[in-house]
Amino acid sequence: MDAFFASVELLDHPELVDRPVIIGHEGGRGIVSSANYAARRYGVRSAMPVGRALRLCPNAVVLHPHYEKYRDASARVMRIFHDVTPVVEPLSIDEAFLDVAGAVRLFGPPAQIAADLRARVRRETGLTCSVGAGATKFIAKLASTRSKPDGLLVVPPEGALDFLRPLPIGAIWGVGPATRESLERRGIRTVQDLADTPRHVLEGWVGAAAGGKLHDLAWGRDARRVTTSRADKSIGHENTFSTDISDVAALKRELLDQADRVAVRLRKGGWRARTISLKVRFSDFTTITRSHTVPEATDLARRIHEETVALLDAADLRGRAVRLLGTRGEQLVRAEDELLGLWSDQEQWRGVEHAADRAALRFGRGAVMPAALLDRPADRERLADSEG
């Protein structure tokens, strides 16, 4: 889907269609959830502070997010996909893989299926999507990215290598900025350069698993199938307090503890989370949820805590007392499938958290913990802890 959150909001604000629009909350540590393409031309991107986004694009209009709208729009789009093929793998709320091999007899070649899908999504939802078609998930993903916004790109199997070779290495799924910089220092700038680098050399640079995946992707090889289910949908932890809490600093310490618990379970299961979600229930039992999809899937408590603190600040509690607080990692991906962050700033913390895991195995949970958690009064007198 194209600029999904922003596009959904603009359905209710057609007068803003030609204006730069940012989805988020002004003030404090509000972050950009989405921005339309008019705003992106100024350099506005998801996950940047709203204040910075407004400095880049002072004439932008800021609209507050309405996540229930996005979930409803996503469900309608996914139902359209399922009308074409039962083999649909949602990648996130606004993206999915479809295996249409079994639909060709009914609906025509992939290019026709893609064109019909785009037209139907626009007709029935008012939203636009960009579609990439290819013989593998990797090629299809790249093609959809290259076709944005509101485009269609079909890469036939015999044209896959010609499509890949001129692309910069940053186009490869899983190569983030730090990984790209490290490879470029070694003279690897295009996918052609990567393909021409012997597999054993890549493995020597980044390890056998990551090096082998990079080499395969550079040659267009991707054996992953479109899968319709996952064993784990999300991993989370929440606390219900015996006494409601209105102290924001205390809530942030609770979030630190929850981030650690969620991160440990992610690492034990071999998962990383693409989306971090915060749940807050107030003393009157009103409940809100906020979530953010991070640039790099993570299993690190430090990163999860940063996200939930930002979400809490953006929620603007206005001193309301909190009865329940929850942290959840969603849209899980297998850790071994992620090349993101091989040289990320977060990597310095990976060794620290893995060492804490080893200490917990030997001495029990709590043998190593952040200092900020040491001064919580009586473990905050939780009424109940729950995991899911």
C-alpha positions, 0 to 999 in steps of 0.5 A: 500500500502507498503511504498507507496511514496517510492515504487512509486519513486523506480519505476523510480529508480530501481537501488535503490531498495535494498538501504535505501531510504527516501522521503523528502527534506534535510536541514532546517526543512525537514521532512520524507514523507515516507521511504522504509523498508530498511530504516525503519530497521534503525528506520527511520519513517514518520514525523521525521526530515530528518536530524535525519533520516540521522543520524540514516541511513547515507547511505540512499538516499534522493529522493524529493517527487512528489505528482502528481505521488502518486495521479496518482498511487493511482487513478489506484489502486482505479480503480482496487478496484472498479472493484471488488466491488463498496463499496470502502471507501478510508481511505487515498491516499494509503489505503482503506476498501472494502466490498466484501460480494457482490463479493463472488459469482463472485470472490470466498471467501475473501482470493481468492479475496485478493490474486487476488487483490494483484497480479493484483495491482503488475502486473498493477502498479508494486507496492505491497500491504498488505491485511487484511480480517476480518468480521469488519473494525477493524479486517481487519485493524489490519490484514493488519497491521500485514501482512506488508510488502507485505503480506496477513492475513485472520482472520475468524469470529470464530478466531477473539478473538484468533487473538486479545487476545495476541496483545499488547494494542498499536495494537488497532486502536486509542490507541497511545503511551500516551494512551498505557502508561496510560493503562499500568500503570494500568496493562493493557498490552494486548488486553486480559487485556483490554477485562477482564477489566469491561466496567464501570471501563474503562469508569471511567478511560477515559470517557463513550464514549472512555471506551465503544469503547475500551471495544467493540474493545477488544471483536472484536465488531465494527458496522461501515460499509464501506461507499463510501462517506463523507459529508465533504472531507476537510476543508480549508482557503486561502488568496490572497494578494493584495501585494505579500509577500516574508517575511517568518515570515509574511507568517508564521503569516498568516499560524497561522491565517489560522490554527486557522480558519481551527481548529475552523471549524473542531471542529464545524463540529465534525471533525479531520484531518488526513492530513494537506495540504499547498498551495502556489501560487507565483507571476508568478501564479506557484502553489505548494501544499504540504501535510503531514499525521499526526500520530494523527488526529487533530482539534487543531490550534497549531498542524495544524500550526506546520505542515504547517510551516514545509511544508513551510520550506521544500518547500524552497521558495528561497525568491520568492514572494507569491501571495496566501497562503492556509491551508487545513485539509484533510482525515477527521474523526469523532472526536468521532471515534478517541481515539488517543491523550487521554493523548497526549501532545496536550491535554493541548492545547485542553482546551485552544482552546475550551475556545477560542471557547467559547469566540468567541461565546460570544464576536465574533471572535478575542476576543482571539487570539495568540499574534503573530497575533496582529502586522500584518499590517492592517490585511495584506491587503488581496485581498480575503479570501476564505474557502472551 
